[in-house]
Structure formats: C-alpha cells, structure tokens
C-alpha cells in the first residue's frame, strides 16, 4: 500500500506581470496573507508554505537569536518581510531577515531608501521556479542562508548553504561571514537535536557550545 504524500509547498508562476500589477496584488492579498511572493522583472512566483516549512524557519530563527544574545549584539528580526526595489524591478519575501541594529518592525522594506538587511534566511522544501540568488544579489543582501530539505520524517536532516556576496555574485562558504565561528554543520546539528531531544535541550547545548567559542 503506497504512502499518502505529505503536504508540501505549492508554487505558481505568472508571467508578464507589471510592477504596478504586482503592487496592486499585494494590496488585494492584504497583510494577513499566507502566500509568499517573489517578483523579477515581469515574472511573479507565488509560494504557499506548509507547517514543515514554517517549523524549519522558526528553528533557524531561534538559533540566530541565541547566537546574537551570547555575543551581546543588537538585532532586528523581521519574520517574514517584503524586500523590494522598484527601480530594478525586484522583490522577494524570504522567511526571515536580520539587521545587526535596533530598528522598528516593518512588513515591507523599500531598498531604494533603506539599507539591505545583513542576513537573509530562505527555507525551501521544493525548488523555486525563479533563481533566487541573482535577486538577492541585485538587492544587495551581503549574506544568505538557504536551508534545503523536503517534507517528511527527515525534514530536519536537510542541508544548509551559506553564501557571501562578492563583486561578481555569491560565493558559498562553510562558515557564516557574520559569525565566523559558526559552521553550517553546527546549524544542522542544532536542527537535528531539536528533533531528537527537545528544542529547549538543543538550545541549552547550543548556548554552551557558543560560550566556549566566543
């Protein structure tokens, strides 16, 4: 007897969508919408996350908040947020963005006026129909974490790809540029521990590991 497939992200691609149409769609969908949007010069992808997607995103957010707490850094955690630049026709709505400073919460950041966030986090259970890294590069995001996995029993055993923005695009790194002591493998270990034991236990182990290195 075949297994019933687990629910996963739903992605829809639209073409020939003008910027004004995109902005009007944002207004019509409203602030409480579940759909995440990515826009690139006339192409619009609409993605609906599921519980597994949100769980992975929240775990990574928990890890980042512990890291900056141990370091005593200021942080603004925007989860999620729309990043847009009308001048180059790009917009994206990742799972989370972080500024290493105190700033008020915003649902949308206009990157023609504001500085880009220091770190962007993207979770993907399915492959995007748009290549995201060129969009992030065009928006000037200095560091990107992409957690790639699939919905299922082993969704917390995915892979984390860390990218640093250079002059000609992103270069993959084994450690976070913002936190050089933090390798991708330690983030993955935290994800697995939060599933095999408990989130509180995984966070305590993470904090102890960080305090030995900071």
Backbone torsions as a table, in degrees:
resi	resn	phi	psi	omega
1	UNK	NA	123.8	-175.9
2	UNK	-73.4	147.5	179.4
3	UNK	-75.3	146.9	175.0
4	UNK	-74.5	124.8	-178.7
5	UNK	-61.8	140.1	179.9
6	UNK	-74.7	147.6	178.1
7	UNK	-64.6	141.6	179.4
8	UNK	-140.6	-179.7	-177.0
9	UNK	-58.3	144.5	173.9
10	UNK	-110.4	128.6	-178.9
11	UNK	-122.8	134.4	177.9
12	UNK	-128.2	134.2	179.7
13	UNK	-112.9	131.7	175.4
14	UNK	-119.1	145.0	179.1
15	UNK	-116.7	164.3	177.6
16	UNK	57.6	43.3	177.6
17	UNK	-102.1	116.7	178.9
18	UNK	-72.6	161.4	-179.3
19	UNK	-61.1	-41.0	179.4
20	UNK	-65.3	-37.1	176.2
21	UNK	-63.6	-40.1	178.4
22	UNK	-61.6	-46.5	179.8
23	UNK	-64.8	-37.2	178.3
24	UNK	-66.2	-38.0	177.8
25	UNK	-63.1	-40.5	177.1
26	UNK	-58.9	-42.9	179.3
27	UNK	-64.2	-42.7	-177.4
28	UNK	-68.6	-37.4	-179.8
29	UNK	-72.4	-29.8	175.6
30	UNK	80.8	172.9	-175.2
31	UNK	-75.6	-19.5	-176.2
32	UNK	-95.6	8.0	-177.6
33	UNK	-63.7	154.2	176.8
34	UNK	-95.2	-23.9	-175.5
35	UNK	-71.5	135.9	174.7
36	UNK	-100.0	137.6	-174.1
37	UNK	-116.1	143.4	172.4
38	UNK	-133.9	130.7	-175.3
39	UNK	-126.2	133.8	177.0
40	UNK	-142.5	97.0	170.9
41	UNK	45.3	58.3	175.5
42	UNK	99.5	-14.6	178.1
43	UNK	-104.3	134.2	-177.8
44	UNK	-128.7	122.8	174.2
45	UNK	-106.6	133.7	177.5
46	UNK	-116.1	121.6	-177.3
47	UNK	-123.3	131.9	177.8
48	UNK	-108.0	110.5	-179.5
49	UNK	-74.2	159.6	176.7
50	UNK	-117.5	178.4	-174.7
51	UNK	-57.9	-39.6	-179.7
52	UNK	-62.6	-40.1	177.5
53	UNK	-60.9	-49.0	-177.4
54	UNK	-65.7	-34.4	179.5
55	UNK	-64.4	-45.7	178.9
56	UNK	-61.4	-42.3	-180.0
57	UNK	-62.0	-44.0	-178.4
58	UNK	-67.7	-33.7	177.9
59	UNK	-66.5	-43.2	178.2
60	UNK	-64.6	-38.5	177.1
61	UNK	-61.6	-42.2	178.5
62	UNK	-60.9	-42.5	179.6
63	UNK	-62.3	-47.0	-177.9
64	UNK	-62.6	-39.9	179.9
65	UNK	-64.8	-36.2	176.4
66	UNK	-68.7	-42.0	180.0
67	UNK	-58.3	-50.2	-177.2
68	UNK	-70.0	-28.4	176.6
69	UNK	-66.1	-44.0	178.1
70	UNK	-63.0	-38.2	-179.8
71	UNK	-77.5	-16.2	-176.5
72	UNK	71.2	31.0	-178.3
73	UNK	-90.7	146.1	169.1
74	UNK	-72.8	152.7	-178.9
75	UNK	-153.3	145.8	167.6
76	UNK	-121.0	116.1	-178.2
77	UNK	-101.9	116.0	-178.7
78	UNK	-111.3	109.7	-170.3
79	UNK	-135.5	108.7	-22.1
80	UNK	-84.8	-176.9	-179.8
81	UNK	-152.4	148.7	176.5
82	UNK	-92.8	123.4	174.9
83	UNK	-105.4	126.3	-175.5
84	UNK	-140.6	151.6	174.1
85	UNK	-144.0	99.3	-176.6
86	UNK	-64.9	-28.0	-176.6
87	UNK	-65.8	-30.4	178.8
88	UNK	-110.4	2.9	176.2
89	UNK	66.9	42.6	-179.7
90	UNK	-130.0	143.0	173.8
91	UNK	-156.3	145.8	178.8
92	UNK	-151.3	154.3	-177.1
93	UNK	-129.8	79.7	-178.5
94	UNK	-72.0	177.5	-179.9
95	UNK	-69.4	-35.7	-179.5
96	UNK	-160.3	151.1	172.4
97	UNK	-134.4	151.7	-176.4
98	UNK	-135.7	134.6	170.2
99	UNK	-110.0	139.4	176.9
100	UNK	-88.2	57.7	178.4
101	UNK	-164.7	163.2	175.0
102	UNK	-83.9	129.6	177.3
103	UNK	-156.9	153.7	-178.2
104	UNK	-67.0	154.1	177.1
105	UNK	-66.8	139.5	176.6
106	UNK	-134.8	143.8	174.3
107	UNK	-84.9	-21.8	-179.9
108	UNK	-144.8	139.7	177.6
109	UNK	-121.6	121.3	178.0
110	UNK	-87.5	107.8	-174.9
111	UNK	-81.7	4.4	167.4
112	UNK	-80.1	-14.9	-178.5
113	UNK	-121.2	-36.5	-177.2
114	UNK	-100.3	155.6	173.0
115	UNK	-71.6	149.6	177.9
116	UNK	-69.9	156.1	176.3
117	UNK	-64.9	157.5	-179.7
118	UNK	-73.5	-31.9	-176.3
119	UNK	-142.3	137.9	176.5
120	UNK	-122.5	137.9	178.2
121	UNK	-119.1	130.7	178.2
122	UNK	-127.3	130.4	173.0
123	UNK	-108.3	135.5	-179.4
124	UNK	-136.3	117.7	172.9
125	UNK	-93.6	-19.0	176.2
126	UNK	-134.8	159.4	-177.9
127	UNK	-77.4	132.4	177.9
128	UNK	-67.2	148.6	176.2
129	UNK	-82.0	-9.8	174.5
130	UNK	-115.7	140.9	175.1
131	UNK	-76.5	116.3	-171.0
132	UNK	-80.5	-35.2	-173.9
133	UNK	-57.9	-42.3	176.3
134	UNK	-61.6	-31.3	177.0
135	UNK	-68.1	-46.8	178.8
136	UNK	-61.6	-38.8	178.8
137	UNK	-65.4	-43.3	179.4
138	UNK	-62.2	-31.5	179.5
139	UNK	-84.7	-6.9	175.1
140	UNK	79.1	30.5	-179.9
141	UNK	-78.2	115.8	-173.8
142	UNK	-70.0	-29.1	-178.2
143	UNK	-141.1	136.1	-178.4
144	UNK	-130.8	132.2	170.1
145	UNK	-110.3	127.8	176.1
146	UNK	-119.7	114.9	175.9
147	UNK	-98.7	115.3	-173.9
148	UNK	-113.2	125.3	179.9
149	UNK	-156.3	-169.8	176.7
150	UNK	-134.0	153.6	178.3
151	UNK	-67.4	131.5	-179.8
152	UNK	157.1	-171.5	-176.6
153	UNK	-64.4	-28.8	-176.3
154	UNK	-106.0	29.0	-175.8
155	UNK	-65.2	-21.5	177.3
156	UNK	-91.9	16.9	174.4
157	UNK	-121.8	44.2	178.1
158	UNK	-87.3	-154.7	177.9
159	UNK	-130.4	146.8	178.8
160	UNK	-111.2	123.8	177.7
161	UNK	-108.7	124.6	-179.2
162	UNK	-109.7	129.3	-177.7
163	UNK	-124.6	142.3	175.3
164	UNK	-118.4	132.9	-178.0
165	UNK	-76.7	126.4	174.5
166	UNK	-115.7	-179.1	-176.9
167	UNK	-57.5	-40.4	-175.9
168	UNK	-106.3	19.9	176.8
169	UNK	128.9	-168.4	-176.2
170	UNK	-87.1	144.1	173.9
171	UNK	-119.1	132.1	-179.3
172	UNK	-75.9	138.3	179.8
173	UNK	-122.0	154.0	176.3
174	UNK	-85.3	-25.8	178.7
175	UNK	-120.7	156.0	177.8
176	UNK	-68.4	128.4	174.3
177	UNK	-60.5	-35.8	178.9
178	UNK	-71.4	-32.3	-178.8
179	UNK	-129.3	80.5	-172.4
180	UNK	-58.6	-22.9	179.5
181	UNK	-79.3	-7.3	-172.9
182	UNK	-107.4	104.6	176.6
183	UNK	-83.7	158.6	178.1
184	UNK	-57.8	-35.2	-178.4
185	UNK	-61.8	-33.9	-179.2
186	UNK	-72.6	-32.9	175.0
187	UNK	-64.3	-43.7	179.6
188	UNK	-64.6	-37.8	178.1
189	UNK	-62.4	-41.8	177.5
190	UNK	-61.1	-42.3	179.4
191	UNK	-59.6	-45.5	-179.0
192	UNK	-67.7	-41.1	-179.8
193	UNK	-64.2	-35.9	-179.8
194	UNK	-64.2	-19.2	179.2
195	UNK	-95.9	-38.9	-175.3
196	UNK	-79.3	-26.4	177.1
197	UNK	-117.5	-97.7	175.5
198	UNK	-153.8	161.3	-179.4
199	UNK	-63.3	-43.1	-178.2
200	UNK	-63.0	-40.3	178.7
201	UNK	-66.8	-41.9	179.2
202	UNK	-63.4	-38.0	179.2
203	UNK	-68.3	-38.0	177.7
204	UNK	-64.7	-42.8	178.3
205	UNK	-64.7	-40.1	178.2
206	UNK	-62.6	-46.1	-179.5
207	UNK	-61.5	-43.1	179.0
208	UNK	-62.8	-41.4	179.1
209	UNK	-63.4	-42.5	-179.9
210	UNK	-65.9	-42.4	-176.9
211	UNK	-65.6	-24.1	175.9
212	UNK	-74.0	-21.3	-173.1
213	UNK	-109.7	-14.8	-177.3
214	UNK	-97.5	NA	NA
